[in-house]
Amino acid sequence: MRHGCAGRQFGRNSGHRKALLRMLVTALLKNEKIETTTAKAKEIRPLAEQMITLGKRGDLHARRQAVSFIQDEAVVGSLFTQIAPRFTSRNGGYTRIVPTRTRPGDAAPMAVIELVERQATASAPSKGEKKPKSAKKPAA
């Protein structure tokens, strides 16, 4: 029987599993979007939303709690100064999980987990947009 055995184990011991979840939450808050397996995305969602709620609280105790979980202090700083202020009018539901594909190696279902109110990045055009043509160099 599995009474009181909540959460997925991912075939890891408890220390390895905790480190994995901390690393994924740190990466999500740093990049605001990551692709991982659906099971891992469903496990890190409540942890990431808890960190954003701490950022919305904004006091010293909340910052110390966030530093004890998130592995990068620069990410904690951006959580409290950039990410949390975007969600002041939202009472939860800060992340979205979008199923994407099946991984070729082991047929694991993959998903993208991202912040709902992400900052737009102008680095790469989306699928429907065309890349701007670069100016051709004159022949010498």
C-alpha positions in Angstrom: 0.0 0.0 0.0 1.1 3.6 -0.7 -0.6 5.4 2.1 1.1 8.8 2.8 3.6 8.4 -0.1 2.8 11.6 -2.0 5.1 12.8 -4.8 7.0 11.1 -7.5 10.4 9.5 -6.8 12.0 9.6 -10.2 14.1 6.6 -9.4 16.3 8.7 -7.1 17.0 8.9 -3.4 15.7 11.8 -1.5 18.8 14.0 -1.6 19.2 13.6 -5.3 15.5 14.2 -5.9 15.6 17.4 -3.8 18.6 18.7 -5.7 17.0 17.9 -9.0 13.8 19.8 -8.1 15.8 22.8 -6.8 17.9 22.9 -10.0 14.8 22.8 -12.2 13.1 25.6 -10.2 16.2 27.7 -10.4 16.4 27.2 -14.1 12.8 28.0 -14.6 13.1 31.3 -12.6 16.3 32.2 -14.4 15.1 31.5 -18.0 11.3 31.8 -17.4 10.8 28.8 -19.7 12.3 25.3 -19.7 11.5 22.0 -21.4 11.5 18.9 -19.3 9.4 15.7 -18.9 5.7 16.2 -18.0 6.1 14.4 -14.7 9.0 16.7 -13.6 7.1 19.8 -14.8 4.1 18.7 -12.7 6.3 18.3 -9.7 8.1 21.6 -9.9 5.0 23.7 -10.5 4.0 24.0 -6.9 7.6 24.7 -5.8 8.0 27.5 -8.4 4.7 29.0 -7.5 5.7 29.0 -3.8 8.9 30.8 -4.6 7.0 33.5 -6.6 4.6 33.9 -3.6 7.7 34.4 -1.4 8.9 37.1 -3.9 5.5 38.8 -3.7 5.7 38.9 0.1 9.1 40.7 -0.2 10.2 40.8 3.4 13.5 39.7 4.8 12.2 36.3 6.0 10.8 35.5 2.6 14.1 36.4 1.0 16.0 34.1 3.4 13.5 31.3 2.7 14.0 31.7 -1.1 17.8 31.8 -0.7 17.6 28.5 1.2 15.9 26.8 -1.8 17.0 28.6 -4.9 20.7 27.8 -5.8 21.7 31.1 -7.4 21.5 34.3 -5.4 21.3 36.4 -8.7 18.1 34.5 -9.5 16.7 35.3 -6.0 17.5 39.0 -6.7 15.6 38.9 -10.0 12.8 37.0 -8.4 12.2 39.7 -5.9 12.8 42.7 -8.2 11.6 41.6 -11.6 9.5 38.5 -11.5 7.3 38.9 -8.4 6.1 42.5 -9.3 4.6 41.2 -12.5 2.3 38.9 -10.6 1.0 41.4 -7.9 -2.6 41.3 -9.3 -2.6 37.5 -9.7 -3.5 35.1 -6.8 -1.7 32.0 -8.0 -1.5 30.2 -11.3 1.9 31.8 -12.2 3.0 28.9 -14.4 1.7 27.0 -17.4 2.6 23.5 -18.6 2.3 22.9 -22.4 2.8 19.3 -23.7 5.2 19.4 -26.6 6.5 16.1 -28.0 7.7 12.7 -27.2 11.5 12.3 -26.5 13.1 10.1 -29.2 15.4 8.2 -26.9 12.9 6.8 -24.4 9.5 8.0 -25.6 9.1 10.1 -22.5 6.3 12.8 -22.8 7.9 16.2 -22.8 6.4 19.5 -21.8 7.4 23.2 -21.6 6.8 24.8 -18.3 6.9 28.6 -18.4 5.8 31.7 -16.4 2.4 33.0 -17.5 3.6 36.6 -17.8 7.0 36.2 -19.4 9.0 39.0 -20.7 9.2 39.0 -24.5 12.6 38.1 -25.8 13.6 39.5 -29.2 16.4 37.0 -29.7 14.7 34.6 -32.1 11.6 34.9 -34.3 8.8 32.5 -33.7 7.8 29.8 -36.2 5.5 32.0 -38.3 7.8 35.0 -38.6 10.5 35.3 -41.2 14.1 36.2 -40.3 15.1 39.7 -41.4 17.3 39.5 -44.5 20.8 40.8 -43.9 22.3 43.3 -46.2 24.4 41.7 -48.9 28.0 42.9 -49.1 28.9 44.5 -52.4 31.2 42.4 -54.6 34.7 43.8 -54.6 
